[in-house]
Amino acid sequence: MAIRRIGQILVDLGFVTDDQLEALLEEQRAQPGEKLGKIAEDMALITDDQLAQALAEQMNMQVISLADTKLEPELMAMLTETMAQLYRVVPVTFEGNLLTVATAEPEKLTIQDELRTFLGHDVRSVVCTNREIQDVLDKFYATSEDSLESIITELEDDDDLKAQSLALTEGAVDLTGAEALADSQPVRKLLNMVLLIAIKDHASDIHFEPFEDEFKIRIKSDGVLMEMVPPPRHMAYPITTRIKVMANLDIAERRVPQDGRIELTVGGHPVDLRVSILPTMHGESVCMRILDRSVVSLDLKNVGMDDNIMSEFREVCNKPNGIILVTGPTGSGKTTTLYSVLSELNKLEDKLITTEDPVEYDIDGIVQIPIQHDIGVTFAACLRAILRQDPDRILVGEIRDLETAEIAVQASLTGHTVFSTLHTNDAPSSVTRLKDMGVPVFLITATVEAILAQRLVRRVCTQCREETEVTDDLLFQLDMSREELGDRKFYRGRGCDTCNNTGYKGRVGLFELMIMNNELRDMVMRNASVDDMRACAQKYGMVTLRDSGMAFAYEGTTTIDEVVRETIVD
């Protein structure tokens, strides 16, 4: 039996009207990946109790109130703090071999299976509100020994651990001692807690940075780094070693960079951690890129493009040959956009091959090749081999040099559609970048079909949004007058618990699509300036990144500060 949609259930239960449901669906389209029930609650159309009732109706489960349930400490101890936080469940009863847990996310059926595997008991779920779950977790674990602050305090007071770490750092490499230290309970607890916090906050990266007198841990969320409570300096070596062990790297090697991968299952879904180790003056710096499929929806409809841009982009992506470029800085969502395109084009009758450094997401039906520079598996070498595999569409992770660019051009000229990325400020300057690489002008005009530039700007938190004034400094950076702003209202986030006092929650994409036409190709042949090409593209309907950002600022979706930070003046 098919599961009913939550929107229709809310209407059937009388919690929202048909018109309100339409508004909710419209808002959901503007917030790709966000659940309809959560949006309805954020918009104050329903209460958390009503949401729990609707979810229970959807999954045919019982609704309970944790406030009216006596929670025994022995029962709570069946789940560790880490498991409770990861899965966001509360043990309610244990009868025979059946453990009943309360959850605010009953649709995640895999959680029951994972708990069954970990605990060795049968598990069933009942539904309660997210607020009740959080209250119980705070009550039972906020002052527990497993909190981050208490773990760090414990580490600071552990003289034996400090002595072991210093001995391993200063003396000859003792592999057995290093592995034992890395596998010790305090080290594992600290690292697990950091990973938990980062994944819960939907962070994209975790940085472990050793300095002369301190060891910093920072997580990047919504494109901005935030520092966590710093652990003792002597923990740098054991934590780095622990990460190396998990990523199957050489713990004895501290002189050269290393790259690895860690695969985890968190909350019922797989999470990949891309690990980069870099030797520095004061030890090894570690960066972990979090690749969480549950956060990233590989669907072009969920990327956040304007309908007109999406329609034009889809049309050009379906061409039988040519080069389509996506440009932007690191972390701007280029890879997600390309994956979304490939997922849409992934049909039985077409062969799709990608070469990436590294492969970020495994997609069924697509042949994916990881780059390995140390053994000569480069973009250029892979691309040559790919052309002998009878592909229809090819993704080259990045065009970095003339050799790769030339092979990509040849591939497009022989009847293949080639997707790739570049690091440029906007769409028109990508043409100049290809010229600088040494690609002949006539080949650029013959092969490049479209260039999509994109950025990610932070969304204003809906829970603490308030009206604000635009400063003269911002107006100067925008090259605008107050008369041009008119009577438009602008907003900022005051800062609250929902957004970790940042004023922002989530991100939205800005897109600039330049589709090549005869006039633009002629300008490329004549070596026209970037400004002239931009003006020509705008004449044919291209919306610049700055204009796209200002449209969101006018809507109150983001702030002018974010637009100025992420875009350049046209």
C-alpha positions as CSV (number, residue, x, y, z in Angstrom):
1,M,0.0,0.0,0.0
2,A,1.4,3.4,-1.0
3,I,2.2,5.9,1.7
4,R,-0.1,8.9,1.7
5,R,1.5,12.3,1.3
6,I,1.8,14.3,4.4
7,G,0.2,17.4,2.8
8,Q,-3.0,15.6,2.0
9,I,-3.1,14.1,5.6
10,L,-2.8,17.6,7.1
11,V,-5.8,18.7,4.9
12,D,-7.8,15.5,5.8
13,L,-7.2,16.1,9.5
14,G,-8.4,19.7,9.2
15,F,-5.1,21.2,10.2
16,V,-4.6,23.2,7.0
17,T,-6.8,24.3,4.1
18,D,-6.3,23.5,0.4
19,D,-5.1,27.1,-0.2
20,Q,-2.6,26.8,2.7
21,L,-1.3,23.5,1.3
22,E,-0.7,25.2,-2.1
23,A,1.3,27.9,-0.2
24,L,3.3,25.2,1.6
25,L,4.1,23.4,-1.6
26,E,5.3,26.7,-3.2
27,E,7.5,27.3,-0.1
28,Q,8.9,23.8,-0.3
29,R,9.9,24.4,-3.9
30,A,11.9,27.4,-2.7
31,Q,13.5,25.2,0.0
32,P,14.7,22.1,-1.8
33,G,15.1,19.1,0.5
34,E,13.1,20.6,3.4
35,K,10.2,18.5,4.7
36,L,6.6,19.8,4.2
37,G,5.6,19.2,7.8
38,K,8.6,21.1,9.1
39,I,7.8,24.0,6.7
40,A,4.2,24.1,8.0
41,E,5.4,24.1,11.6
42,D,7.9,26.9,10.8
43,M,5.2,29.0,9.2
44,A,3.0,28.5,12.3
45,L,0.2,26.8,10.3
46,I,0.4,23.7,12.5
47,T,1.7,22.9,16.0
48,D,4.3,20.3,16.8
49,D,1.6,18.1,18.3
50,Q,-0.4,18.2,15.1
51,L,2.7,17.4,13.0
52,A,3.3,14.3,15.2
53,Q,-0.3,13.2,14.8
54,A,-0.1,13.6,11.0
55,L,3.2,11.6,10.8
56,A,1.7,8.9,13.0
57,E,-1.3,8.7,10.6
58,Q,1.0,8.5,7.6
59,M,3.1,5.7,9.0
60,N,0.3,3.9,10.9
61,M,2.0,4.3,14.3
62,Q,1.0,5.2,17.8
63,V,1.4,8.8,19.2
64,I,2.6,9.2,22.7
65,S,3.5,12.0,25.0
66,L,7.0,11.7,26.6
67,A,5.9,14.2,29.3
68,D,3.3,11.7,30.5
69,T,5.7,8.7,30.3
70,K,8.0,7.6,33.1
71,L,11.5,7.2,31.7
72,E,13.6,4.8,33.8
73,P,17.4,5.6,34.0
74,E,18.1,1.9,33.3
75,L,16.0,2.1,30.2
76,M,17.8,5.3,29.0
77,A,21.1,3.6,29.6
78,M,20.3,1.0,26.8
79,L,21.3,3.7,24.3
80,T,24.5,5.6,24.5
81,E,24.4,9.4,24.3
82,T,26.0,9.2,20.8
83,M,23.4,6.8,19.5
84,A,20.5,8.8,21.0
85,Q,21.7,12.0,19.5
86,L,22.5,10.4,16.1
87,Y,19.2,8.7,15.7
88,R,17.2,11.2,17.8
89,V,15.2,8.5,19.6
90,V,14.2,7.9,23.3
91,P,13.8,4.4,24.8
92,V,10.2,4.1,26.1
93,T,9.6,0.5,27.1
94,F,11.4,-2.8,27.0
95,E,9.3,-5.9,27.3
96,G,10.7,-9.4,26.5
97,N,13.0,-8.7,23.6
98,L,11.1,-5.8,22.2
99,L,12.4,-2.2,22.7
100,T,10.0,0.6,22.0
101,V,11.6,3.9,21.0
102,A,10.0,7.3,20.5
103,T,10.9,9.3,17.4
104,A,9.9,12.5,15.7
105,E,10.9,11.1,12.3
106,P,8.9,7.8,11.9
107,E,9.5,7.8,8.1
108,K,13.2,6.8,8.7
109,L,12.4,3.1,8.9
110,T,16.1,2.1,8.5
111,I,16.7,3.5,12.0
112,Q,14.8,0.5,13.5
113,D,17.0,-1.9,11.5
114,E,20.2,-0.3,12.6
115,L,19.2,-0.2,16.3
116,R,18.2,-3.9,16.0
117,T,21.7,-4.7,14.6
118,F,23.5,-2.6,17.3
119,L,21.4,-3.7,20.3
120,G,20.5,-7.2,19.4
121,H,16.8,-6.6,20.3
122,D,13.6,-6.2,18.2
123,V,12.8,-2.5,17.9
124,R,9.5,-0.7,17.2
125,S,8.8,3.0,16.9
126,V,6.1,5.3,18.3
127,V,5.7,9.0,17.4
128,C,6.2,12.1,19.6
129,T,7.1,15.7,19.0
130,N,10.6,16.8,18.1
131,R,10.4,19.3,21.1
132,E,9.8,16.3,23.5
133,I,12.7,14.4,22.0
134,Q,15.0,17.4,22.5
135,D,13.8,18.0,26.1
136,V,14.6,14.4,27.1
137,L,18.0,14.4,25.4
138,D,18.9,17.7,27.1
139,K,17.7,16.4,30.5
140,F,19.5,13.0,30.4
141,Y,22.6,14.0,28.5
142,A,23.3,17.7,28.9
143,T,25.2,17.2,32.1
144,S,26.4,13.7,31.2
145,E,30.0,12.7,31.0
146,D,29.6,12.5,27.2
147,S,29.1,16.2,26.6
148,L,31.8,17.8,24.5
149,E,32.9,20.2,27.2
150,S,33.1,17.5,29.9
151,I,35.1,15.2,27.5
152,I,37.6,18.0,26.9
153,T,37.8,18.8,30.7
154,E,38.4,15.1,31.3
155,L,41.2,15.1,28.7
156,E,42.9,18.1,30.2
157,D,43.0,16.4,33.6
158,D,44.4,13.1,32.1
159,D,48.1,13.3,32.8
160,D,48.8,9.7,31.6
161,L,47.2,10.4,28.2
162,K,49.3,13.6,28.0
163,A,52.5,11.8,28.8
164,Q,51.8,9.0,26.3
165,S,51.0,11.6,23.5
166,L,54.1,13.6,24.2
167,A,56.3,10.5,24.3
168,L,55.0,9.4,20.9
169,T,55.3,12.8,19.4
170,E,58.9,13.6,20.5
171,G,60.4,10.1,20.2
172,A,60.8,7.6,17.4
173,V,57.6,6.3,15.8
174,D,56.1,3.5,17.9
175,L,53.4,2.2,15.6
176,T,51.9,-0.2,18.3
177,G,51.8,2.6,20.9
178,A,50.3,5.1,18.4
179,E,47.5,2.7,17.4
180,A,46.7,1.9,21.0
181,L,46.6,5.6,21.9
182,A,44.4,6.4,18.9
183,D,42.0,3.6,19.9
184,S,41.8,4.7,23.5
185,Q,38.3,5.6,24.8
186,P,38.9,9.3,25.4
187,V,40.2,9.9,21.9
188,R,37.3,7.9,20.3
189,K,34.7,9.7,22.4
190,L,36.1,13.2,21.5
191,L,36.3,12.4,17.7
192,N,32.8,10.8,17.7
193,M,31.3,13.8,19.4
194,V,32.9,16.2,16.9
195,L,31.6,14.1,14.0
196,L,28.2,14.0,15.6
197,I,28.0,17.7,16.0
198,A,29.2,18.4,12.5
199,I,26.8,16.0,10.9
200,K,23.8,17.3,13.0
201,D,24.6,20.8,11.9
202,H,24.8,19.8,8.2
203,A,28.4,21.0,8.2
204,S,30.4,20.6,4.9
205,D,33.9,20.5,6.4
206,I,35.7,19.8,9.7
207,H,39.2,21.3,10.3
208,F,41.7,20.1,12.8
209,E,44.5,22.6,13.0
210,P,47.6,22.4,15.2
211,F,49.4,25.5,16.2
212,E,52.3,26.1,18.5
213,D,50.3,26.4,21.8
214,E,46.8,25.3,20.8
215,F,44.8,22.8,18.8
216,K,41.8,24.2,17.0
217,I,38.7,22.4,15.7
218,R,36.5,24.3,13.4
219,I,33.5,23.2,11.4
220,K,32.2,24.9,8.2
221,S,28.4,25.3,8.1
222,D,26.6,27.3,5.4
223,G,29.9,28.3,4.0
224,V,31.2,29.9,7.2
225,L,33.8,28.5,9.7
226,M,32.8,28.3,13.4
227,E,35.3,27.3,16.1
228,M,34.4,24.6,18.6
229,V,35.7,24.3,22.2
230,P,39.4,23.6,21.7
231,P,40.8,20.4,23.1
232,P,44.2,20.3,24.8
233,R,47.2,20.8,22.5
234,H,48.6,17.3,23.2
235,M,45.5,15.8,21.7
236,A,46.6,16.8,18.2
237,Y,48.7,13.7,17.5
238,P,46.3,11.1,18.9
239,I,43.3,12.6,17.1
240,T,45.2,12.9,13.8
241,T,46.4,9.3,14.2
242,R,42.8,8.1,14.9
243,I,41.6,9.8,11.7
244,K,44.5,8.1,9.8
245,V,43.5,4.7,11.1
246,M,39.9,5.2,10.2
247,A,40.9,6.4,6.7
248,N,43.4,3.5,6.2
249,L,46.4,5.9,5.9
250,D,50.0,5.5,6.9
251,I,50.3,6.5,10.5
252,A,54.1,6.4,10.4
253,E,54.3,9.0,7.6
254,R,54.2,12.6,8.9
255,R,56.2,14.3,6.1
256,V,54.0,14.2,3.0
257,P,50.3,15.0,2.3
258,Q,47.9,12.0,2.4
259,D,44.3,11.6,1.1
260,G,41.8,9.0,2.2
261,R,38.2,8.2,2.7
262,I,36.0,7.2,5.7
263,E,32.6,5.6,5.2
264,L,30.1,5.8,8.0
265,T,26.4,5.1,8.5
266,V,24.7,7.8,10.5
267,G,21.0,8.0,11.3
268,G,20.1,5.4,8.8
269,H,21.9,6.9,5.8
270,P,25.5,6.6,4.5
271,V,28.0,9.5,5.1
272,D,31.3,9.7,3.4
273,L,34.2,11.6,4.9
274,R,36.9,12.8,2.4
275,V,40.1,13.1,4.4
276,S,43.1,15.4,3.6
277,I,46.2,15.3,5.8
278,L,48.7,18.2,5.3
279,P,52.1,18.5,7.2
280,T,52.6,21.9,8.8
281,M,55.2,23.5,11.1
282,H,53.4,22.3,14.2
283,G,52.1,19.0,13.2
284,E,49.6,17.6,10.7
285,S,46.5,19.7,9.7
286,V,43.4,17.6,8.8
287,C,40.4,18.6,6.7
288,M,37.4,16.3,6.5
289,R,34.9,17.0,3.7
290,I,31.4,15.6,4.8
291,L,29.5,14.1,1.9
292,D,26.0,13.4,3.3
293,R,23.5,12.1,0.7
294,S,20.6,12.8,2.9
295,V,21.4,16.5,2.8
296,V,22.1,16.8,-0.9
297,S,19.3,15.9,-3.2
298,L,20.7,15.0,-6.6
299,D,17.7,16.4,-8.6
300,L,17.9,19.4,-10.9
301,K,14.5,20.5,-9.6
302,N,16.0,20.8,-6.1
303,V,19.1,22.8,-7.1
304,G,17.1,26.1,-6.7
305,M,17.2,27.5,-10.2
306,D,14.7,29.9,-11.5
307,D,12.2,28.1,-13.8
308,N,13.3,30.0,-16.9
309,I,17.0,29.3,-16.3
310,M,16.2,25.7,-15.5
311,S,14.2,25.3,-18.7
312,E,17.0,26.8,-20.8
313,F,19.7,24.8,-19.0
314,R,17.8,21.5,-19.5
315,E,17.4,22.3,-23.2
316,V,21.1,22.9,-23.8
317,C,22.1,19.8,-21.6
318,N,20.1,17.6,-23.9
319,K,22.1,18.6,-27.0
320,P,23.9,15.7,-28.7
321,N,27.3,17.3,-28.5
322,G,29.2,20.3,-27.2
323,I,30.8,21.5,-24.0
324,I,28.7,22.7,-21.0
325,L,30.8,24.5,-18.3
326,V,29.8,25.2,-14.7
327,T,32.0,27.8,-13.0
328,G,32.4,29.1,-9.5
329,P,34.8,29.0,-6.5
330,T,35.3,25.9,-4.3
331,G,32.2,25.0,-2.3
332,S,29.8,26.9,-4.6
333,G,27.8,23.8,-5.5
334,K,29.2,23.1,-9.0
335,T,29.5,19.4,-8.4
336,T,26.0,19.1,-7.0
337,T,24.6,20.8,-10.1
338,L,26.5,18.6,-12.5
339,Y,25.5,15.4,-10.6
340,S,21.9,16.6,-10.7
341,V,22.1,17.0,-14.5
342,L,23.7,13.6,-14.9
343,S,21.1,11.9,-12.7
344,E,18.4,13.4,-15.0
345,L,20.2,12.3,-18.1
346,N,21.0,8.8,-16.7
347,K,18.9,6.7,-19.1
348,L,19.2,3.1,-20.3
349,E,19.9,4.1,-23.9
350,D,22.8,6.4,-23.1
351,K,26.3,5.6,-21.6
352,L,27.5,8.2,-19.1
353,I,31.1,8.2,-17.9
354,T,32.7,10.6,-15.3
355,T,36.2,11.2,-14.2
356,E,36.5,13.0,-10.9
357,D,39.1,14.0,-8.2
358,P,37.7,12.3,-6.2
359,V,34.3,10.6,-6.9
360,E,32.0,12.3,-4.4
361,Y,28.7,10.4,-4.9
362,D,28.2,6.9,-6.3
363,I,25.4,7.0,-8.8
364,D,23.9,3.8,-10.1
365,G,24.1,3.4,-13.9
366,I,27.0,5.8,-14.4
367,V,30.6,4.7,-14.8
368,Q,32.7,6.8,-12.5
369,I,36.5,6.9,-12.5
370,P,38.6,8.4,-9.7
371,I,41.7,10.4,-10.5
372,Q,45.0,9.1,-9.1
373,H,47.8,11.4,-9.9
374,D,50.5,9.3,-8.2
375,I,50.1,6.5,-10.7
376,G,49.5,8.7,-13.7
377,V,45.7,8.5,-13.8
378,T,45.1,12.2,-14.7
379,F,42.1,13.9,-16.2
380,A,43.8,13.9,-19.6
381,A,44.8,10.2,-19.4
382,C,41.3,9.2,-18.3
383,L,39.6,11.3,-21.0
384,R,41.7,9.6,-23.7
385,A,40.6,6.2,-22.4
386,I,37.0,7.2,-21.9
387,L,36.7,8.1,-25.6
388,R,37.5,4.4,-26.4
389,Q,34.6,3.3,-24.2
390,D,31.8,4.5,-26.5
391,P,30.3,7.1,-24.2
392,D,27.4,9.4,-25.1
393,R,28.0,11.9,-22.3
394,I,31.2,12.6,-20.4
395,L,31.8,14.5,-17.1
396,V,35.3,15.8,-16.6
397,G,35.7,16.9,-12.9
398,E,37.7,20.0,-13.8
399,I,39.5,21.5,-16.8
400,R,42.8,22.4,-15.3
401,D,45.3,22.5,-18.2
402,L,45.5,22.8,-22.0
403,E,45.9,19.0,-22.5
404,T,42.6,18.3,-20.7
405,A,40.9,21.2,-22.5
406,E,42.1,20.0,-25.9
407,I,40.9,16.4,-25.4
408,A,37.5,17.7,-24.1
409,V,37.2,19.8,-27.2
410,Q,38.0,16.8,-29.5
411,A,35.5,14.7,-27.6
412,S,32.7,17.3,-28.2
413,L,33.7,17.6,-31.9
414,T,33.3,13.8,-32.3
415,G,29.7,13.7,-31.2
416,H,29.9,13.7,-27.3
417,T,28.4,16.0,-24.8
418,V,31.1,17.1,-22.3
419,F,30.3,18.5,-18.9
420,S,33.1,20.1,-16.8
421,T,33.9,22.8,-14.3
422,L,36.2,25.9,-14.2
423,H,37.2,28.3,-11.5
424,T,36.2,31.7,-12.7
425,N,34.3,34.7,-11.3
426,D,31.4,34.7,-13.8
427,A,30.2,33.1,-17.0
428,P,31.7,35.5,-19.6
429,S,35.2,35.4,-18.0
430,S,35.3,31.6,-18.6
431,V,35.9,32.3,-22.3
432,T,39.0,34.3,-21.3
433,R,40.1,31.5,-19.0
434,L,40.0,29.0,-21.9
435,K,41.9,31.4,-24.1
436,D,44.6,31.8,-21.4
437,M,45.0,28.0,-21.2
438,G,45.8,28.1,-24.9
439,V,42.6,26.7,-26.5
440,P,42.3,28.2,-30.0
441,V,39.5,30.7,-30.4
442,F,37.9,28.9,-33.3
443,L,37.6,25.7,-31.2
444,I,36.0,27.6,-28.3
445,T,33.3,29.0,-30.6
446,A,32.8,25.6,-32.2
447,T,32.3,23.6,-29.0
448,V,31.2,25.6,-26.0
449,E,27.4,25.6,-25.9
450,A,26.7,27.2,-22.5
451,I,28.4,28.4,-19.3
452,L,26.6,28.4,-15.9
453,A,28.2,30.4,-13.1
454,Q,26.9,29.9,-9.6
455,R,27.3,31.0,-6.0
456,L,25.7,30.0,-2.7
457,V,24.5,32.7,-0.3
458,R,23.1,32.1,3.2
459,R,19.4,32.3,3.9
460,V,18.0,34.6,6.6
461,C,16.8,32.5,9.5
462,T,13.0,32.5,9.5
463,Q,12.8,32.2,13.3
464,C,14.6,35.4,14.1
465,R,14.1,37.5,10.9
466,E,13.7,41.2,11.5
467,E,13.6,44.3,9.3
468,T,16.9,46.2,8.9
469,E,18.3,49.4,7.2
470,V,20.7,49.4,4.4
471,T,24.0,51.2,5.3
472,D,25.7,53.8,3.1
473,D,28.7,51.5,2.9
474,L,26.6,48.7,1.4
475,L,25.0,51.1,-1.1
476,F,28.5,52.2,-2.2
477,Q,29.5,48.6,-2.7
478,L,26.4,47.9,-4.7
479,D,26.9,51.1,-6.7
480,M,23.3,52.1,-6.0
481,S,21.5,55.1,-4.6
482,R,18.7,55.1,-2.0
483,E,16.3,56.3,-4.7
484,E,17.0,53.0,-6.7
485,L,16.1,51.0,-3.6
486,G,12.7,52.7,-3.4
487,D,10.5,51.6,-0.5
488,R,11.7,48.0,-0.5
489,K,12.2,46.4,2.8
490,F,15.3,44.4,3.8
491,Y,15.8,41.8,6.5
492,R,18.5,40.2,8.7
493,G,18.6,37.4,11.3
494,R,18.8,38.6,14.8
495,G,20.4,35.3,16.0
496,C,18.7,32.5,17.9
497,D,19.1,28.9,18.9
498,T,17.8,27.6,15.6
499,C,20.6,29.3,13.6
500,N,23.3,29.0,16.3
501,N,23.1,32.8,16.7
502,T,24.4,33.4,13.2
503,G,21.2,34.9,11.8
504,Y,21.4,32.5,8.9
505,K,20.0,29.0,8.3
506,G,20.6,27.1,5.0
507,R,21.8,28.5,1.6
508,V,20.2,29.4,-1.7
509,G,21.9,29.3,-5.1
510,L,22.6,32.2,-7.5
511,F,22.8,31.3,-11.1
512,E,24.1,33.1,-14.2
513,L,23.5,31.2,-17.5
514,M,25.2,32.4,-20.7
515,I,24.1,30.4,-23.7
516,M,26.3,30.9,-26.7
517,N,24.7,32.3,-29.9
518,N,26.0,33.5,-33.2
519,E,26.6,37.1,-31.9
520,L,28.5,35.9,-28.8
521,R,30.6,33.5,-30.9
522,D,31.4,36.3,-33.3
523,M,32.5,38.5,-30.3
524,V,34.8,35.6,-29.1
525,M,36.4,35.4,-32.5
526,R,37.0,39.2,-32.4
527,N,38.5,38.9,-28.9
528,A,35.9,41.2,-27.4
529,S,36.2,42.2,-23.8
530,V,34.5,40.4,-20.9
531,D,32.3,43.4,-20.3
532,D,31.2,43.5,-23.9
533,M,30.3,39.8,-23.9
534,R,28.4,40.3,-20.6
535,A,26.4,43.2,-22.0
536,C,25.6,41.1,-25.1
537,A,24.5,38.1,-23.0
538,Q,22.3,40.3,-20.9
539,K,20.7,41.6,-24.1
540,Y,19.6,38.0,-24.8
541,G,18.2,37.5,-21.3
542,M,21.1,36.5,-19.1
543,V,20.6,37.4,-15.4
544,T,23.9,38.2,-13.7
545,L,24.9,36.8,-10.3
546,R,24.6,40.2,-8.7
547,D,21.0,40.7,-10.1
548,S,20.1,37.2,-9.0
549,G,21.3,37.9,-5.5
550,M,19.5,41.2,-5.3
551,A,16.3,39.6,-6.3
552,F,16.6,37.3,-3.3
553,A,17.5,40.3,-1.1
554,Y,14.4,42.1,-2.2
555,E,12.3,39.0,-1.3
556,G,13.9,38.9,2.2
557,T,15.5,35.5,1.5
558,T,19.0,36.7,2.0
559,T,20.8,39.8,3.1
560,I,22.5,42.5,1.0
561,D,25.7,41.7,3.0
562,E,25.7,38.1,1.6
563,V,25.1,39.4,-2.0
564,V,28.0,41.8,-1.7
565,R,30.2,39.1,-0.2
566,E,29.6,36.5,-2.9
567,T,29.2,38.5,-6.1
568,I,31.1,41.2,-8.0
569,V,29.8,44.4,-9.6
570,D,28.6,43.7,-13.2
